[in-house]
Amino acid sequence: MSKHNKFKSSSKYFTISAYALGTLLIVGIAFKLIFFWKDSSSFFGNLVSALEPFFLGILIAFLINPLVNWMRRVLFGKLIPVKKPGLNNALSITLSYILVLAAIIAAIFFIVPSLVHTAYDLVKQIDGARDSVLKLATWVDKKIDVGLVGTVNKYLNASYLKGLVGDYAKDITSTVISTGSAVIGAVINIVIAFIVSIYLIIDKKVQTRSIKRVIYAFFEEHNAKRICYVGKRAVSIFSNFFDGKMLDSLVMGIITYVSMLIMGIFLKGFWANALLIAIVIGVTNMIPYFGPFIGAVPSILILLVASGWQGAVVFAIFIIVIMQVDGNVIGPKILGGSTGLRPLWIIFAITIGGWAFGVVGMLIGVPIVATITGLLNDAVEIKLDRKGIKMPSLDRPTSDEKLAELKELAKKPDED
C-alpha cells in the first residue's frame, strides 16, 4: 500500500462514529421497550432483583459513612490519636461496622421477643381486644354516625374468625416454605450488601479517583468538570439528607421512648412496649411525611391489645402532636432544608419511589428528586445570569460564590 493511501486516524470521524453507534443503540433499546414491553419489563425486573444487593450495599455505605468519618476525625483523630492514616481508616471502619451490627442484633433480641409476647397476648386476649374495638366503635358512632359498630360485629364475630383461621391453616405449609425461602434469600442479599458496602467505604478515595480519570479521559475538560460537579452535587444532597434524617429519626425515637415511659405511669401496657414502639417509630421516620403514619399503625394495634382503646387513642393523639413538632421544629433545625424540596414534590417523590421500588424507593425517592431539581435550579440560574435577569430563588438565594462556580462551569472553551 502506498504512502498516499495509508489510513490516518481522525478524531472527527471517531466522534461521528461514536455518536452514530450511540444513536443506533438508543433507537434499538427504545424499539425493544415499545414493541416488546412485556419481555423488556420482565428482563429489567430480573436485572433489578439481581442487582438488589449492590443497590442495598450503596445505601448501607451512605448510612454508615458518616459514622466512619466521625470515628476517623474525632475518635481516632483527637480523642485516641492514631497517626498512621491506614490504621486510622481500618480501625474506624471496623469499629463502625461492629457498632452497627451490635445495634442490629440487640434490636432483634429486643423486638422479636416483644413481638412474640404481643402475639401471644393477642391470641390470649382476643375477646378483650374485640370488646375494646367495640367500645371504640361505639364511641365513634356516637360522635359520627358511620355504622362502625355493625362492621366490627360482622368481621369480629367468632364464626368469621374461626373460618379465617381455618382458611389460613389450609395454606400453612406452603406459606411456611415460601416464607422460609424468602427469609433465606433476604439474609443472603443483606450479607452481600454489607460486604459491598465495606468495599465501597474502604476503596472510596481510589474509586473516586478512578471515576474521575475515566471521565477526564473520555470527555473534554470543560464537560468533564460539569460531570464531576453533577456527581459531587448528587452525593452531597444524598449525604446531607441521610445524615440529617438519621439524626432526626434518632431524636424521634428517644422522644417516643421517654414519652411512653411517662405515659406508662398512668396507662398500662406503655412501659412494657416502650422500647419496641420507639424503635418502630424511629425506623419508619426515615421515610419523610408518611413514615410516622406507617409506624403508628402497628404501634396502635399493639397498644390496643396491651392497653385497651383508651391507650390506643392517647398514643394516636401523641403521634399527631409529635409529627407536628417534628415537621415544624425538630426537622427544620436538623435537616436545615437540605433537600430544598417543597412538600408537594416530597409527596410526589415518595409516591413514585414507593410504586417503583417499595420501601427502599420511598426512602431514596426524595434525595433523587432533590438532586434533579437542584441541578435544574443550577441550569436556570446560569440561563438567567446570561440574560442579565435578576430573580430571587424559590427557596433560598444562590450565594455569589455558588453563582461564580456555576458560571465557570457553564463557560465554553472559546470563552476562556
Secondary structure as GFF3:
##gff-version 3
##sequence-region A 1 416
A	DSSP	alpha_helix	11	35	.	.	.	ID=ss1
A	DSSP	alpha_helix	37	70	.	.	.	ID=ss2
A	DSSP	pi_helix	71	79	.	.	.	ID=ss3
A	DSSP	alpha_helix	85	124	.	.	.	ID=ss4
A	DSSP	alpha_helix	126	143	.	.	.	ID=ss5
A	DSSP	alpha_helix	148	155	.	.	.	ID=ss6
A	DSSP	alpha_helix	158	170	.	.	.	ID=ss7
A	DSSP	alpha_helix	172	202	.	.	.	ID=ss8
A	DSSP	alpha_helix	204	218	.	.	.	ID=ss9
A	DSSP	alpha_helix	221	263	.	.	.	ID=ss10
A	DSSP	alpha_helix	274	284	.	.	.	ID=ss11
A	DSSP	alpha_helix	291	306	.	.	.	ID=ss12
A	DSSP	alpha_helix	308	325	.	.	.	ID=ss13
A	DSSP	pi_helix	326	330	.	.	.	ID=ss14
A	DSSP	alpha_helix	331	335	.	.	.	ID=ss15
A	DSSP	alpha_helix	343	386	.	.	.	ID=ss16
A	DSSP	alpha_helix	400	410	.	.	.	ID=ss17
A	DSSP	three_ten_helix	413	415	.	.	.	ID=ss18
###
